[in-house]
Amino acid sequence: MLRVAVVGSGPSGCYTAQSLVQLDPEVCVDVLDRLPCPYGLVRYGVAPDHEKIKSLQGSLRGVLEHERVRFLGGVRVGGPGGLPAGRLRELYHAVVYCVGAATDRRLGIPGEELLGSWSATDFVAWYSAHPDAVDAGFLRGVRSAVVIGVGNVAVDVTRMLARGAAELRATDIPQAALEALSASGISEVHMVGRRGPAQARFTTKELRELGGLPGTGIGVDPADLALDPADPAALPAVHRRNVEVLRGWAAGPAAAAPRRIHLRFFLRPVELLAHEGRVGAVRFERTAPDGHGGVTGTGRFEDVPAQLVLRSVGYRGIPLDGLPFDAASGTVPNTAGRVVRDGAPSPGEYVAGWIKRGPTGVIGTNRPCAKETVVSLLADAPGLQRRQVPEDPVSALRAAGIEPVPWTGWLAIERAEAALGARLGRSVVKLADWDALLTAARSA
């Protein structure tokens, strides 16, 4: 019997487990996760008001409840206190790493370390109840916010900054984040891109949501649209629809509203300016199309007041102890999912998802990516199965001081979150710290 460990229980990990059990009638899969909760970015990266996307948890749940798949939460692989990758490799015929891209790209400009400057990843983790997140007082004293980036994550955090309490109360957002957002004094949010509207990476569905927020007006500078030389008719469908939406907003009247979102383009951040020890404004340089799909600086500058700056300019993978790493691409070197060491495939080691291909694509992109890796693994299986592995690796994990959280532990967390919601007069409310999660899990 082939025994496989999948490290990571987000979409790429679940799709890997699904392909394994579909393509091999005897394989047994343990899905390991550092957290006691499954689903990865579907739980901790999808905005709480996006219930339709969050419903994907239902299909991932079906994978983790398969009779030949076992969820083992609370298992750290690599790093301080974690199980070394080499030791994990001894416990299974094969290991597939689906660890995503765990850090964000930086702006690399003066002032980026000022109080009030954060990555969108930090902010998302906080309002998504990630147990590693801290309440950094993101919104304290904030009247104006700048979101740097024009992808879907940038749209998400912009929308969450402008959401009203009534809309968020019906979601599973943690209570502390709900209260902080409800009490927020933010009246202006600027979402800014260094290139033009035709190059923005958000989807039209996400973009349109910004125009339907109660109590929130939206503004687009017609000059930004006029500066973009792209021919809408020649654009891909999504970009063409985006430009159409932006043109509609630019041509519309500026309705009075307590909050306003400004969509800005052709502005490149060059410095975060301090005021009383924290961020007070962002200095942008005006850019212009360079005729080759990029932009060039114009030497004209504009300061936008902001007490909160969230950068959303992409993700990067980070090295995992015991695995090779390509710092340039932020990925583990691989061929069709096979980890490559010293120019040759490393027997029994595989990758899938962002750590394999980089932070590209949408959730569904992980499905064919995972299948490609699984096909490689199963082709190698006859050689991998010649090595003896333990009948049940859990005893070895316990011997290493790791007590896995089983599926029943996760179900107990779900019950505790439902009970918390009932006490607060809401629906399900996420538990937001390690102690609460582990206490709930142990109640199983």
Buried (B, 14 or more C-beta within 10 A) or exposed (E): EBBBBBBBBBBBBBBBBBBBBEEBEEBBBBBBBBBBBBBBBBBBBBBBBBEEBBEBBEEBBEBBEBEBBBBBBBBBBBEEEBBBBEBBBBBBBBBBBBBBBBEBBEBEBEBBEBBBBBBBBBBBBBBBBBBEBEEEEBBBEBEBBBBBBBBBBBBBBBBBBBBBEEBBBEBBBBBBBBEBBBEBEBBBBBBBBBBBBBBBBBBBEBBBBBBEBEEBBBBBBEEBBEBBEBEBEEBEEBBBBBBEBBBEBBEEEEEEBEBBBBBBBBBBBBBBBBEEEBBBBBBBBBBBBEEEEEBEBEEEBEEBBBBBBBBBBBBBBBBBBBBBBBEEEBBBBBEEBBBBBEEEBBBBBBBBBBBBBBBEBEBEBBBEBBBBBBBBBBEBBEEBBEEEBEEEBBEBBEEBEBBBBBBEBBBBBEEBBEEBBEEEEBEBBBBBBEEBBBBBBEEB
